[in-house]
């Protein structure tokens, strides 16, 4: 797609405070309780600090909005953007392996061609 004018970006919205956490916190409470009093205390302390770094729903859109509205010249094609609009690299050593990326691309094209021709 080089030279086609098409660009692609990946975004991570961050941790978002939504209703999904309601059921997850019950599960985490149960797991901590099963481990004992000390685990419950650690979990509660950790949860207090960790949950303070979350976004409310409108803030969860900031990274996507940044990438969607920024001047293309300021973005990296194929880049991974983390809150809020921060370009980050792969956390895994193989994340930037060009050989694996090429193999994945070829495999994906083959699977898609096979699927579309079936």
C-alpha positions in Angstrom: 0.0 0.0 0.0 3.1 2.1 -0.1 2.4 5.3 -2.0 -1.4 4.7 -2.1 -2.2 7.4 0.4 -3.8 4.9 2.7 -2.5 4.9 6.3 -3.2 2.6 9.2 -2.8 3.1 12.9 -3.5 1.1 16.0 -4.8 2.7 19.2 -5.2 1.7 22.8 -7.9 3.7 24.5 -6.6 3.1 28.0 -8.5 1.7 31.0 -12.0 3.0 30.8 -14.5 3.2 33.7 -17.6 1.5 32.3 -20.2 -0.9 33.6 -18.1 -4.0 32.6 -16.0 -3.5 35.7 -19.1 -4.0 37.9 -19.0 -7.8 37.3 -15.3 -8.0 37.2 -14.8 -6.4 40.6 -17.1 -9.1 42.2 -15.0 -11.8 40.6 -11.7 -10.2 41.8 -13.2 -9.8 45.3 -14.0 -13.5 45.4 -10.5 -14.5 44.2 -8.9 -12.3 46.8 -11.1 -13.6 49.6 -10.2 -17.2 48.6 -6.5 -16.2 49.1 -7.1 -14.8 52.6 -7.2 -11.6 54.6 -3.8 -10.3 53.4 -4.7 -10.7 49.8 -8.0 -8.8 50.4 -6.1 -5.9 52.0 -3.5 -5.8 49.2 -6.3 -6.0 46.5 -8.2 -3.1 48.1 -5.1 -0.9 48.3 -4.0 -1.8 44.8 -7.5 -1.2 43.4 -7.7 2.3 45.0 -4.5 3.4 43.3 -4.9 1.6 40.0 -8.5 2.7 39.4 -7.5 6.4 39.8 -5.6 6.1 36.5 -8.7 5.2 34.4 -10.6 7.4 32.1 -14.3 8.0 32.1 -16.0 7.0 28.9 -15.5 10.4 27.1 -11.8 10.4 27.9 -11.5 6.9 26.5 -12.1 8.4 23.0 -9.2 10.8 23.2 -6.5 8.6 21.6 -8.8 7.6 18.8 -9.8 11.3 18.3 -6.2 12.3 18.3 -5.2 9.8 15.6 -8.4 10.6 13.5 -7.9 14.3 13.5 -4.1 14.8 13.6 -2.2 16.0 10.6 -1.0 12.8 8.9 2.5 14.3 8.6 2.7 14.1 12.5 1.7 10.5 12.7 3.7 7.3 12.0 2.0 5.0 9.5 1.5 1.6 11.2 2.2 3.2 14.6 0.7 2.1 17.9 -0.7 5.0 19.9 -1.3 4.8 23.6 -3.2 7.3 25.8 -3.3 10.1 25.0 -1.9 10.0 21.4 1.6 8.8 22.5 3.4 6.8 19.9 4.8 3.6 21.5 6.8 0.7 20.3 6.1 -3.0 20.9 6.6 -4.3 24.4 7.6 -7.7 23.1 11.0 -8.2 21.5 9.4 -9.9 18.5 6.9 -7.1 18.1 9.2 -5.3 15.6 10.5 -8.5 13.8 10.2 -7.6 10.1 10.5 -11.3 9.0 7.6 -12.3 11.2 5.5 -9.4 10.0 6.1 -10.4 6.4 5.2 -14.0 7.2 2.0 -12.9 8.9 1.1 -10.7 6.0 1.6 -13.4 3.5 -0.4 -15.9 5.6 -3.2 -13.4 6.1 -3.4 -12.7 2.4 -3.6 -16.5 1.7 -6.3 -17.1 4.3 -8.3 -14.2 3.0 -8.0 -15.3 -0.6 -9.0 -18.9 0.3 -11.9 -17.6 2.3 -13.2 -15.2 -0.4 -12.9 -17.8 -3.2 -14.8 -20.5 -1.2 
